[in-house]
Amino acid sequence: MQSQVLSKCERLFTVLVSLFFLSALLGGCAGKEVNREDPDALFQGAEEAFKDEHYLVALEKYRDIKNRFPYSARAVDSELRIADTYFEQESYIEAESAYEIFKELHPTHSKGDYVQYRIGLSFFKQIPDDSARDLSAAYKAIEAFGVLEQKYSSSEYLSKAREHIVEARKRLAEHENYVANFYYQRQHYLSASYRYSALLQEYGNLGYDEEALYRLVQSYYHIKMYENAEDAARRLMSQFPATKYKDDVKTVLEAMKKKG
């Protein structure tokens, strides 16, 4: 019985000793101070906070480095990381502004293509899903990605940028189609014809051509612009010979002939 008690006490003692050393080890790590006069050490701490998604902490650390060591290389790194942190927070307006400021302050920086790509991506992320809403961010994204293509023709970010350009153009085409349909459904055929024409001219081959041409035929017919209607009908039949609107278009063409 006594030996069993001693055995239990020994095990308990071993556990307590292990816990003591583990606590001491963790306490030592937690209490390890960063040299506040070493921008590299401070930057490493900021990077760890960023990696752990503690973005508010990371922002404060990057700002501290930038303010306390304005002429160090880490100050420049911190300026860029501030923009990255805003982006990861999904604060895309602030991110775009921060990237723009970085671009102006450091026009020859080695990561210039990355900065330009992120400017475009910040705009792209602001494009609303609803085609009825303002899509000015789509235009700005396309413009920013265009600058990337012009200035950094061998950038590793070009492929992704081009994909985003296509997607942004699709959003704009969807918006233009929405507006054109809005006028068409309310029988404002002149306005509808302007918008369908713009859709075909600016955003061709994005999935809206067949319906736009058909509705252009109908719009021109209703406003008695028969030559334009015939031209739109020829384009429709040429580009989409098996179009589902074939019979309707023939009916319109026959009606125009009768009216002379």
C-alpha positions as CSV (number, residue, x, y, z in Angstrom):
1,M,0.0,0.0,0.0
2,Q,2.8,2.4,1.0
3,S,4.7,1.6,-2.2
4,Q,1.6,2.4,-4.3
5,V,1.3,5.8,-2.6
6,L,4.9,6.5,-3.2
7,S,4.5,5.5,-6.9
8,K,1.6,7.9,-7.3
9,C,3.6,10.7,-5.6
10,E,6.6,10.1,-7.9
11,R,4.4,10.3,-11.0
12,L,2.7,13.4,-9.7
13,F,6.2,14.9,-9.0
14,T,7.3,14.0,-12.5
15,V,4.3,15.7,-14.1
16,L,4.7,18.8,-12.0
17,V,8.4,19.1,-12.9
18,S,7.6,18.7,-16.6
19,L,4.9,21.3,-16.4
20,F,7.3,23.7,-14.6
21,F,9.9,23.4,-17.4
22,L,7.3,23.7,-20.1
23,S,5.9,26.8,-18.5
24,A,9.4,28.2,-18.1
25,L,10.2,27.5,-21.8
26,L,6.9,29.1,-23.0
27,G,7.3,32.1,-20.7
28,G,10.8,32.6,-22.0
29,C,9.6,32.6,-25.6
30,A,6.6,34.9,-24.9
31,G,8.8,37.2,-22.9
32,K,11.5,37.5,-25.6
33,E,11.8,41.2,-26.5
34,V,12.3,42.5,-30.0
35,N,15.1,45.0,-30.4
36,R,13.1,48.2,-30.9
37,E,16.1,49.8,-32.7
38,D,16.4,47.0,-35.3
39,P,14.0,47.6,-38.3
40,D,14.7,44.1,-39.6
41,A,13.6,42.5,-36.3
42,L,10.5,44.8,-36.2
43,F,9.6,44.0,-39.8
44,Q,9.9,40.3,-39.0
45,G,7.4,40.7,-36.2
46,A,5.0,42.6,-38.5
47,E,5.3,39.8,-41.1
48,E,4.4,37.2,-38.4
49,A,1.3,39.2,-37.5
50,F,0.4,39.5,-41.2
51,K,0.9,35.7,-41.7
52,D,-1.4,35.0,-38.7
53,E,-4.0,37.3,-40.2
54,H,-3.7,39.8,-37.3
55,Y,-4.1,42.6,-39.8
56,L,-4.7,45.5,-37.4
57,V,-1.6,44.5,-35.4
58,A,0.4,44.2,-38.6
59,L,-0.7,47.6,-39.8
60,E,0.4,49.2,-36.6
61,K,3.8,47.5,-36.8
62,Y,4.4,48.5,-40.4
63,R,3.4,52.1,-39.7
64,D,5.8,52.1,-36.7
65,I,8.7,51.0,-38.9
66,K,7.8,53.5,-41.6
67,N,7.7,56.4,-39.1
68,R,10.7,55.5,-36.9
69,F,13.0,54.4,-39.7
70,P,11.9,56.5,-42.7
71,Y,15.2,56.1,-44.6
72,S,15.6,52.4,-44.2
73,A,14.9,49.7,-46.8
74,R,12.3,48.3,-44.3
75,A,10.4,51.5,-44.4
76,V,9.8,51.0,-48.2
77,D,8.9,47.3,-47.6
78,S,6.5,48.4,-44.9
79,E,4.8,50.9,-47.2
80,L,4.1,48.1,-49.7
81,R,2.9,45.7,-47.0
82,I,0.5,48.4,-45.7
83,A,-1.2,48.3,-49.1
84,D,-1.1,44.5,-49.0
85,T,-2.7,44.4,-45.5
86,Y,-5.6,46.7,-46.6
87,F,-6.1,44.3,-49.6
88,E,-6.2,41.2,-47.4
89,Q,-8.7,43.0,-45.1
90,E,-10.9,43.5,-48.2
91,S,-10.5,47.3,-47.8
92,Y,-10.0,47.7,-51.5
93,I,-10.5,51.4,-51.7
94,E,-7.8,52.0,-49.1
95,A,-5.6,49.3,-50.8
96,E,-5.8,50.9,-54.2
97,S,-5.0,54.3,-52.7
98,A,-2.0,52.9,-50.8
99,Y,-0.7,51.1,-54.0
100,E,-1.1,54.3,-56.0
101,I,0.9,56.3,-53.4
102,F,3.6,53.7,-53.3
103,K,3.8,53.8,-57.1
104,E,4.2,57.6,-57.1
105,L,6.9,57.5,-54.4
106,H,8.8,54.6,-55.9
107,P,8.3,54.6,-59.7
108,T,11.4,52.4,-60.4
109,H,10.8,49.9,-57.6
110,S,11.6,46.3,-58.6
111,K,8.0,45.2,-57.8
112,G,6.5,47.9,-60.0
113,D,4.5,45.3,-62.0
114,Y,3.1,43.7,-58.9
115,V,2.0,47.1,-57.6
116,Q,0.3,48.0,-60.9
117,Y,-1.4,44.5,-61.0
118,R,-2.7,45.1,-57.5
119,I,-4.1,48.5,-58.4
120,G,-6.1,46.8,-61.1
121,L,-7.1,44.0,-58.8
122,S,-8.3,46.4,-56.2
123,F,-10.6,48.0,-58.7
124,F,-11.7,44.6,-60.0
125,K,-12.7,43.5,-56.5
126,Q,-15.0,46.6,-56.3
127,I,-17.1,45.6,-59.3
128,P,-20.6,44.8,-58.1
129,D,-22.3,41.6,-59.0
130,D,-25.6,43.4,-59.8
131,S,-25.5,44.5,-63.5
132,A,-27.9,47.3,-62.7
133,R,-25.4,49.1,-60.4
134,D,-22.6,51.5,-61.2
135,L,-19.7,49.7,-62.9
136,S,-17.2,52.4,-63.1
137,A,-14.8,50.2,-61.2
138,A,-14.8,47.8,-64.2
139,Y,-13.5,50.6,-66.5
140,K,-10.8,51.5,-64.0
141,A,-9.7,47.9,-63.6
142,I,-9.4,47.5,-67.4
143,E,-7.4,50.7,-67.6
144,A,-5.1,49.7,-64.8
145,F,-4.5,46.3,-66.2
146,G,-3.9,47.9,-69.6
147,V,-1.1,50.0,-68.0
148,L,0.4,46.7,-66.8
149,E,0.4,45.3,-70.3
150,Q,2.0,48.4,-71.8
151,K,4.7,49.0,-69.2
152,Y,5.5,45.4,-68.1
153,S,5.1,43.2,-71.2
154,S,7.0,40.3,-69.6
155,S,5.4,40.5,-66.2
156,E,4.3,37.2,-64.5
157,Y,1.0,38.9,-63.6
158,L,0.0,39.5,-67.2
159,S,-1.9,36.2,-67.7
160,K,-4.1,36.8,-64.6
161,A,-4.6,40.5,-65.6
162,R,-5.9,39.5,-69.0
163,E,-8.3,37.0,-67.5
164,H,-9.6,39.8,-65.3
165,I,-9.9,42.2,-68.3
166,V,-12.2,39.6,-70.0
167,E,-14.3,39.2,-66.9
168,A,-14.6,43.0,-66.4
169,R,-15.7,43.4,-70.0
170,K,-18.3,40.7,-69.5
171,R,-19.7,42.6,-66.6
172,L,-19.8,45.8,-68.7
173,A,-21.5,43.9,-71.5
174,E,-24.0,42.5,-69.1
175,H,-24.7,46.0,-67.9
176,E,-25.1,47.4,-71.4
177,N,-27.5,44.6,-72.3
178,Y,-29.5,45.3,-69.1
179,V,-29.9,48.9,-70.0
180,A,-30.8,48.1,-73.6
181,N,-33.4,45.6,-72.5
182,F,-34.8,48.2,-70.1
183,Y,-35.5,50.6,-72.9
184,Y,-36.8,47.8,-75.2
185,Q,-39.2,46.4,-72.7
186,R,-40.7,49.9,-72.2
187,Q,-40.9,50.4,-76.0
188,H,-38.4,53.2,-76.0
189,Y,-37.0,51.8,-79.3
190,L,-34.8,54.6,-80.3
191,S,-32.9,54.5,-77.0
192,A,-32.8,50.8,-77.2
193,S,-31.3,50.9,-80.7
194,Y,-28.5,53.1,-79.4
195,R,-27.7,50.7,-76.6
196,Y,-27.8,47.5,-78.6
197,S,-25.6,49.1,-81.3
198,A,-23.1,50.1,-78.5
199,L,-23.3,46.6,-77.1
200,L,-22.4,45.1,-80.4
201,Q,-19.6,47.6,-81.2
202,E,-17.9,47.6,-77.8
203,Y,-18.6,44.2,-76.4
204,G,-19.0,41.8,-79.4
205,N,-18.4,38.1,-79.0
206,L,-19.2,38.0,-75.3
207,G,-22.5,36.1,-75.6
208,Y,-25.0,38.9,-76.4
209,D,-24.6,39.3,-80.1
210,E,-27.5,37.1,-81.3
211,E,-30.2,38.6,-79.1
212,A,-28.9,42.1,-79.5
213,L,-29.0,41.9,-83.3
214,Y,-32.6,40.5,-83.2
215,R,-33.8,43.2,-80.9
216,L,-32.0,45.8,-83.1
217,V,-34.0,44.5,-86.0
218,Q,-37.2,45.0,-84.0
219,S,-36.2,48.4,-82.6
220,Y,-35.4,49.8,-86.1
221,Y,-38.6,48.4,-87.4
222,H,-40.7,50.1,-84.8
223,I,-39.1,53.5,-85.4
224,K,-39.4,52.9,-89.2
225,M,-35.7,52.8,-89.9
226,Y,-36.2,50.0,-92.4
227,E,-32.8,50.1,-94.0
228,N,-31.1,49.8,-90.7
229,A,-33.5,46.9,-89.8
230,E,-32.6,45.1,-93.0
231,D,-28.9,45.6,-92.3
232,A,-29.2,44.2,-88.8
233,A,-31.3,41.2,-90.1
234,R,-28.5,40.4,-92.7
235,R,-25.9,40.5,-89.9
236,L,-28.0,38.2,-87.8
237,M,-28.6,35.7,-90.5
238,S,-24.9,35.8,-91.5
239,Q,-23.4,35.4,-88.1
240,F,-26.1,33.0,-86.7
241,P,-27.6,31.1,-89.7
242,A,-29.4,28.7,-87.4
243,T,-30.8,31.5,-85.1
244,K,-33.9,30.8,-83.2
245,Y,-35.2,34.3,-84.3
246,K,-35.2,33.3,-88.0
247,D,-39.0,33.1,-88.4
248,D,-39.6,36.3,-86.5
249,V,-37.1,38.2,-88.6
250,K,-38.6,36.9,-91.8
251,T,-42.0,38.2,-90.6
252,V,-40.5,41.6,-89.9
253,L,-38.9,41.8,-93.3
254,E,-42.1,40.8,-95.0
255,A,-44.0,43.5,-93.1
256,M,-41.5,46.1,-94.2
257,K,-41.9,45.1,-97.8
258,K,-45.6,45.5,-97.6
259,K,-45.1,49.0,-96.1
260,G,-42.8,49.8,-99.0
